[in-house]
Amino acid sequence: MHTDTERCVRAVQSKDARFDGWFFTAVLTTRIYCRPSCPVVPPKVRNMTFYPSAAACQQAGFRACKRCRPDTSPGSPEWNARADSVARAMRLIRDGVVDREGVPGLASRLGYSARQIERQLLAELGAGPLALARAQRAQTARLLIETTTLPLAEVAFAAGFSSVRTFNETVREVFALAPGELRTRAARGPLAPATPGVIALRLPYRAPLNPSNLFGHLAATAVPGIEEWRDGAYRRTLTLPYGHGIVALTPQPDHIACRLSLTDPRDLTQAISRCRWLLDLDADPVAVDSQLRTDPLLAPLVDAGPGRRVPRAVDGAEFAVRAVLGQQVSTAAARTHAARLVTAHGVEVEDPEGGLTHLFPAPQALAGLDPESLALPRTRRTTLTTLVAALADGTLRLGTDTDWERARAELSALPGFGPWTVEVIAMRALGDPDAFLPTDLGIRRAAERLGLPATPAALTARAADWRPWRAYAVQYLWTVDDHPINHLPA
């Protein structure tokens, strides 16, 4: 979008927050870059230039505006709606892969050479993987500086910097303030740390956001021991690269309040990325709802509760296991089966608030599972053990970088994996916005009540007009049924 100057100028002059994260405005006279909705008086058109990413702005020598904090904008919705190599690379960079494995590790995961990835990212985002990762490190450092009491030297390494000197230089260059000055300013404002060991931050999103189905779904399907709804917040445990954590996510009118307790602060980048992914916070609800409203049967559902998101998963392997446990049983039964698995094979953790007890078991921990210990039909046991074996030995990968169609083919080849299981994993674990569940019981009931075609094939053909947002159409269709997943818990 940044190449459409006229459209960008209109967005900046109208301070349209819908475009935050789509592009960034750099001011040639002040050498500052802003988000489109920056509250200051817009600069003259001749002094504006536009970039596709914060990293491109920083690489061109612009520093972040202290007023609108453009580095905290929601991410571009493009990276979650696309399945090409650039989108997959951006999801991996957001997950901190470059910091942990370097550019060769990123390229290896995508199946390209480092030079090819560099060229593709430069062409589309104006910055290579190192610059994009550097911009993310700067934002992580700012969060740690402003929301924790960690010594600044520890902040440097927790944010992914290789040295304190590089950390100091980057923070000064990006924010025009030394790390100590950032902390002093934060201590005078509302971001002052409140609870030792807890990182409190706001997760921005594009309005509107309807929290009912999002948090209602997560609460209704919560597995005891790893998830709970408490005091208006969804809480769960997280398995992370350097340790584990506990997160509490609370819906607020203009943001999601996030409270993180981490055993290792180096996991902050990935913890935030997983929370945003879980809640689908980088979506563009205006674009989604506008397309779905063109269908006269869907329009009333969209108008009744716009801004519905797709509840996703913090870990693809975990969700795949839970999807198998939930085949042809009630939500309550699926929770019971998963809770037994967690208690028997999950790693125990300490929760200061007492409600969470375990991490969900990794595929490697389930690889030696005795099928006879499972209170499941024999065919379902075979399905589960085959899935776990494929996940444990790496022949099946279900991550943010996974190719959607390849994953569908690999899942379909496993015994016991029908269209419903494959598509629900594609929708919630892989994040495909066009995944569709025509055989789902709730969708069939909604189709009957709304006058949509009754057979899966006919309904799929009818849903062609909803593409590429059929996963969001599923969320609206589910609201026809009065199910706990559609309501925030009391």
N, C-alpha and C positions, 0 to 999 in steps of 0.2 A: 504493500500500500504506500510505502514511503516515496515511491516514484511518482505518485499522483499528487503533484504539488497543490493544485487547486483544491482538491478534497481535503488534504492535510491542513491547509490554511483555514478552510471553513471550520474544521474540527477544533483547531486551536482558538479561533476567534469566538466560537460558541462555547468554549471550555467543556467540550463533550467528553465526559468520563468513559463513555462506551469504547473510546479508542485508546484508552490507556493500555500500554503494552503492545498495541499494534504497531506503533511507531513512536519516535522520540524527536522532539524539536530542539535543535541546537541554535543558539543565538550567536551570530558572528561577532557582535560588538562586545559582549560580556564574556564570551567563551564558556557559557553555562548551557547545560542541556536540561530540558524539562519534559514532563508528561503533558499530553494535550490539554488536560483539565487544570493546569497550573493556575492558582487563583490570582497571580499578579497580572498587571496590564499586559496584554499581548504585544510582542515587539512588532516593529514594522515588517511588512512582508519581505522587503529586500534584505532584511537582516536575518531571515529564517533559512535554515536548511534542515533537511529531515534524514533520519537514519533508521534502519530497521531494528536496531538493538542498542541497549545501553553500552555494551562492549564496543560497538562501532563508534559511538560518541566518545568514549574514553580513549580509544585508540587514535582518534582524530584530535585529541588534546582538549576536549571539553570536560568540565567538572560538573558534578551533580548539583542541581538546585537545592538549597537548604530549605526552601519553602515547601515545594511539592514532593520532594524526595522521590524522584523518578525511578530510582533503583528498587523501590518497593512496589512498583506497579504489578498488577496481575500479569502472568506470563501470556504470551501470544496464544490464542486458541488454536492457531494453525497446527502447532506441534502435537496436539492431542487428536486432531481431526484427520491427520494425514499418516500414511504408513510408509512413506518413502525414506530414503537413507538420511536426508537432512533432518526430518522430523524425529526419526529414531535417535540420531546423534544428539539432538537437543534434549530429548528426554533423558539420555544417559549422562550428558553433561550436567543437567539439573540434578541428577542423582549423585553427582560427585565422582563419577568414574575417572575423569581426567586427573583429578587430584590423587586418586588411589592407584591408578594403573597407567597414567600418562596417555599421550596421544596414540602410541602403538597399541595400548590396551583397548582404547576406544575403537580404533580401526579394525582390530582383530574381532571384536564383538560384532561389528557390522559387516565383516567379510570384504572390506576394501583395504587398499593401501592407505597409509597415513597421508600421502600426497593427494590422493583422490578426495579424501574427507576434507582436507584443508581447502582444496579448490572449490568444492561444493559449498562449504560453509561461507567462504569468502564471497562467492558469487551471490548468495542469497541473503546473508546477514551482515556483510561488510566487515566481518571479523572471523579469524580462525578459531580452532578449538582452545588454544592456549589463552587467547584474549577473552573468549567467552567464559572460560573457567576462572580467569583472573577477576572478571567483573562479579562473578558469583562469590568468589572468596572475599572480595571487598564487602559485599552485602552481608555475608555471614559474620565477618569481623565486626561490622557495625552493630549487628544484633547482639553479639557477645559483649561488646564494649558497653552498650547502653542498657542491657537487661541482666547482666551478671556482675558479680564482684571478683571475677577471675583476674589475677594479675595479667597485665597486658602482654607479657612474654608468653604466658600460657594461651592467651587469646590468639596470638599469632600462629602458633602451631595447631591449635584446635580448628582455626579457620582454613587450614591447609597451606599456609605459607611455609617456605623452606627455611626462612631466617627472619629474625626480628627486624633486621634492616630493611628487607624487602617489604615486610608488613608495614613499617612506618612510612616508607616511601609511597607505597600504593595508597594507603589511607589518606595521606596528605594530597596526593595527586588527584584522587577521585572526589574527595569531600572538602578539599581546601582547609582542612583542620587536622591537627595532630591527634593521635588516638586519645591522649589525655584530655584534650580540649573537647572531643566528642563526649567523653564520659562526664566531664564537668557540666556540659550543657544538658545532658540527659538527666543528671541528678537534680537539676533545677526544674525539670518538667515532669509530665505524667508518666514517663517511662522508667522512673527510678525503680530499681529492683526492690521487691517486697519480701519474698521468701527465699532464704538461702537455699541454693541447690536447685531452684526452679527457674527456668527461663520462660518468661511471659512475653508473648508477642501477639500482634494482630495479623491475621491472614486476610488480605484484601480479596475482593471478588468483584465481578461485573454484575451490577444490579439488573434485573431483580433476582433474588434468590429465595426460593420457597423451601424453608427448612423442614416442612412436615414430612414429605416422603423421604428426604435425605436422611435425617436423623431418626425418623420413625422406622425406616427399614433397618438401619444399623442397630437400633435398640431392640426391635422385635426379633432379630435373628442373632442377638449377642450370645456368645458362648460363655457360660459361667467359668470364671477363672482367668480368662484372657480379655473379656469385655464386660462392660456394665454401663448402665445409665444411672447417674447419681447427681442429685442437686442441679438438674438442668444441663448436665454435661455428659457427652459420650466419652468414656474412658476406656483405654485398652493398652496392652503391653505391645512393645515393638522389639523385634530382633533386628539388630543393626550391625554393620561391619565390624565395629570396634567394641561393642558391648550390647547393652539393651536399654530400653527406656520405657517410660509410662507417659502417655499423653492424655490430656483432657481438652476436649473441643466443645465450645459453647457457642451456639448461634446468637449473634447480636444484630441489631438493625442494619449496620453498615460494614460489618466485618465478622470474622470468626475468631473468638478469643481462644488462644492456644497456650496451654501451660505444659511445658516439657520438663521431665526429670530424666536426665541421661547419666549413665555410669561413665561415659567418656564424651566430653564436649566435641570431639572430632566428628561425632555422628550428627551434629546439628543440621548440616546441609541436607543429608539424606532424610532425616526425620521430618524436616519441613516439607521436603519434596513429596514424601509419602503421604503426609497429611493433606497436602493440596491435591494430590492425585486421588486419594480416598474420597474427598468431598467434591471432586470435579470443579475446583474453584477457578480454573483457567478457561472455562467454557464461555461462549458468547451467547447468552440466553436470548438476546434480541434477535439474532440471526436464526437461531433454532425455532423460536416461537413464531416468528414471521412466516417461516416456511410451513410449519404445521398448521397455522391458522388458515392457510389456503384451502384446507379440506373442511367443508362445512360440517362434517360429523365430529371432527377433532376440535374445531374452533371453540365451542362452548367449554370444553375441558381445559383448554389453554387459558381462556379468559377467566375461568373460575380460580385458577391458581398458577399464574405465569411464573417462569423461572425455575422450573423443576430441574434438578440435576440427576445424573446417574450415579447412585452409590457404588463406589468401586471397592477395591481391596488393597490393603497395604502390602500383601505378598501374594504373588500369583500362584505359587505352589500350595500355599495354605488354602486359598479359595478353591482350587481344583479339588483338593481332598474333601473340603466341606460340601462342594457341589455333588460329589459322588455320594456322600453320606445323606444328602437331602433328596436323592432320587426317589420319587413316588412315595414320599412320607410327608407328614405335616411339619410345619416349622418347628413346633415344640419337640417332635421326635428327632429332627435333624440336630437341634441344639443339644439334646441329651446324648446322642451318639458322639458328637464332637467333643462334648465335655468329658466323656469317659476316655476318649483318646488323649485329651490334654492331661488329665489326671494321671494316666498310666505312663505316658511317654514324654510329657512336656518338662522343660527345665523350670524348677521353682525359682520365684523371685520374691523380693520383699516390696510391699506396697505400704507406705506410711499411712494411707487411708484405709488399708485393710481389705479392700474388696477384690483386688486382683492377686492371683497366686502363681501363675505360670506363664511361660512363653509357649506359643503353639509349637509342637514338635516339628523339627526340620525333616525333610524326606529321608535323610540319612538315618535319623533316629527311628523312623518308621519302617526302614528297609527290612529289619529282622522281625517284623510284626507277625505274631502267630495268628493266622486267619481264624482259627477255631475260637480265639478269644473275643471275636467280634460278634455282637448280637445282630447279625445281618443275614439275609438270604445268601446261599452259597454263591450264586452268580454275582451278587454285589461284592462279596469278599474278593472274588477273582478280579473284578473291575478295580477295586481299591488297591490290592497288592500289585497289580500290573502297572497302575498309574504311579504308585510310589516308587517302584523299581525304575521306571523310566525317568522320573524326576531325580532320583538319587544318583543314577549313573550319568546324568547329563544328556541322555539321548532326547529328552523332552525339556525344553526351556520355556518358561512362561514369565517373561519379564517385560519391562517397558520397551525394550529394544526388539522384542520378538516380532517377526513378520506375521501379520494376522492370518493370511491365507495358508501359509505353511503350517502354522500352529493348528488351524482347523483340520488340515489334512492329517497331521500326526495324531491329533486327538481322536479323529474319526476312525483311525486304524486300530485303536485300542478296544478291547472287548467291553461291551456294556456302555459305550459312548454313543448315544443317539443325538439327534439334532438339538434337543432342548439343552442337554448338558454342554455340548460344544458351543452353542450360541451364548449361553449364560456365562461361560468362562470367557468367551471373546468379549462380551459386554462389560463384565465387572472386573476381570483380572487383566485383560489385555487392553481395555479401554477403547474398543472399536465403537465409534458413535453410530454405526449403521447396523450393529448386531440386532437381530430380530427373533422373537420367540413365538411363532404362529401356533405352536402346539401347546403352549403354556395354558393351564386351566383358567387362570385369571384373565388372560387375553381372549380366550374363547368365550368366556362369560361376557366380557365387555363387548366383543364383536356382536354377540347375539342381542344384547340390549340396545346397541347403537344402530343395528341394522347393517353391519358390515358383513362381508362374506363369511360363511361358517367353516369351510374347509381350509386347512393350512395352505394349500396351493393357491386357492382363490384369494385368500387374505394376503398372502405374500405378493400376488400380482397387484392387488388393490393398494398395497403399501408402497409401491414403487414411487408414488408421488411424494412420499415422505423422506426419500433418500436425500442426503446422506445422514439423516437424523432419526433413523428408525428406533434406535435405543432410547431416545428421548420420548418418542411416541409411545413406547412401551410404558414408560413412567406415567404418562397421562392416562393410558388405557387402564392401568392398574387402579386408578382412582375411582373407577366405576364401581368396584367392589368395596364394601366396607370392611377393610382388613387393617389390623394394627400397623402394618407397614406404612400406611398413609397418614398416620397421626403422630404428632409429638407425644411422648409419654407424659402423663400428668406429673 
